[in-house]
Amino acid sequence: MERLRAAGCVFAEDEATALRSAFESQALATAIAQRIAGTPLEQVLGFTEIGGVRVDLGPGVFVPRARSTAIAETAAARHPDARIAADLGCGAGTLAAILSTRLPAARIVGTEIDPVAAISARRTGERHGFEVAEGSWWSPLPPSWRGRIDLAVAYLPHVPTGELSWIHADFRAHEPDFCVAGGPDGLDPWRAVARDAIGWLAPGSLFVTLVAREQRAEAGRIGEDAGLEIDYEESEDDLLLLASPSGR
Ligand SMILES: C[S@@+](CC[C@H](N)C(=O)[O-])C[C@H]1O[C@@H](n2cnc3c(N)ncnc32)[C@H](O)[C@@H]1O
């Protein structure tokens, strides 16, 4: 524990307990060395528990944040009758897993462009009962879902690419930039997702994502230009963006 504390781990005692219960002897020594070198605890352990679900997490896969749970919890609470749901850019599958516990009758597919993250997501999906399709945003979803998705969620990369250096160095070193970087104003992924949303969403459906406060006006314009009605909900330092096909 002292070595973890000396390495700057704020919750050194909790981390030492977690590592000791997951690894023994030589494997424990290796795990502690990885952690001291700055690998996020969740990637060292190979899993995390968040929002009441257990998520598998390999090296180099985005570590889910509290923001991940806020998106999924709000989506499930606002559309409890959803039967067809998608988690775009699902990473290790956190949002899809939370939806699966809140909406047990729904069929849920997570999409992910990174084959490494997709491996973790598939393991999470086996435990929580959702499927994973590899490809960009909506494109790998079953074609028969066009116009039928009741609920879609996405924790989109939305950090302006010029501001990546503000992210904690340990995360920068162990999460690929494409997990967080959103182009010059951070909104390129939302532009791509919004552009195709109307073709996939059912009438009366809901799409939930998250943006920074300073992105509010432009994110709203992007959604409205794509034929969506946009609303917002406060979420700690950020805003949840709620989009529905116009005329809901
Ligand atoms: C901010 S992370 C969120 C991951 C996960 N939803 C979570 O909350 O832990 C964004 C995810 O989008 C994925 N991604 C980036 N570009 C993508 C694209 N064009 N299509 C699908 N997924 C993409 C990244 O690989 C990453 O897993």
PDBQT file of the ligand as one rigid body, heavy atoms in Angstrom, charges set to zero:
ROOT
HETATM    1  C1  LIG A 301     -16.032   8.204 -24.422  1.00  0.00    +0.000 C 
HETATM    2  S1  LIG A 301     -15.831   6.518 -24.903  1.00  0.00    +0.000 S 
HETATM    3  C2  LIG A 301     -17.282   5.816 -24.145  1.00  0.00    +0.000 C 
HETATM    4  C3  LIG A 301     -17.264   4.325 -24.024  1.00  0.00    +0.000 C 
HETATM    5  C4  LIG A 301     -18.403   3.734 -23.209  1.00  0.00    +0.000 C 
HETATM    6  N1  LIG A 301     -19.692   4.099 -23.756  1.00  0.00    +0.000 N 
HETATM    7  C5  LIG A 301     -18.306   4.154 -21.760  1.00  0.00    +0.000 C 
HETATM    8  O1  LIG A 301     -19.095   5.003 -21.327  1.00  0.00    +0.000 OA
HETATM    9  O2  LIG A 301     -17.433   3.627 -21.052  1.00  0.00    +0.000 OA
HETATM   10  C6  LIG A 301     -16.216   6.564 -26.646  1.00  0.00    +0.000 C 
HETATM   11  C7  LIG A 301     -16.186   5.244 -27.350  1.00  0.00    +0.000 C 
HETATM   12  O3  LIG A 301     -16.536   5.468 -28.719  1.00  0.00    +0.000 OA
HETATM   13  C8  LIG A 301     -15.754   4.609 -29.533  1.00  0.00    +0.000 C 
HETATM   14  N2  LIG A 301     -15.748   5.157 -30.893  1.00  0.00    +0.000 N 
HETATM   15  C9  LIG A 301     -14.995   6.166 -31.399  1.00  0.00    +0.000 A 
HETATM   16  N3  LIG A 301     -15.297   6.377 -32.690  1.00  0.00    +0.000 NA
HETATM   17  C10 LIG A 301     -16.273   5.490 -33.021  1.00  0.00    +0.000 A 
HETATM   18  C11 LIG A 301     -17.030   5.239 -34.202  1.00  0.00    +0.000 A 
HETATM   19  N4  LIG A 301     -16.842   5.942 -35.339  1.00  0.00    +0.000 N 
HETATM   20  N5  LIG A 301     -17.959   4.254 -34.164  1.00  0.00    +0.000 NA
HETATM   21  C12 LIG A 301     -18.157   3.513 -33.042  1.00  0.00    +0.000 A 
HETATM   22  N6  LIG A 301     -17.474   3.710 -31.894  1.00  0.00    +0.000 NA
HETATM   23  C13 LIG A 301     -16.555   4.701 -31.871  1.00  0.00    +0.000 A 
HETATM   24  C14 LIG A 301     -14.416   4.577 -28.840  1.00  0.00    +0.000 C 
HETATM   25  O4  LIG A 301     -13.640   3.468 -29.261  1.00  0.00    +0.000 OA
HETATM   26  C15 LIG A 301     -14.842   4.521 -27.375  1.00  0.00    +0.000 C 
HETATM   27  O5  LIG A 301     -15.015   3.201 -26.952  1.00  0.00    +0.000 OA
ENDROOT
TORSDOF 0
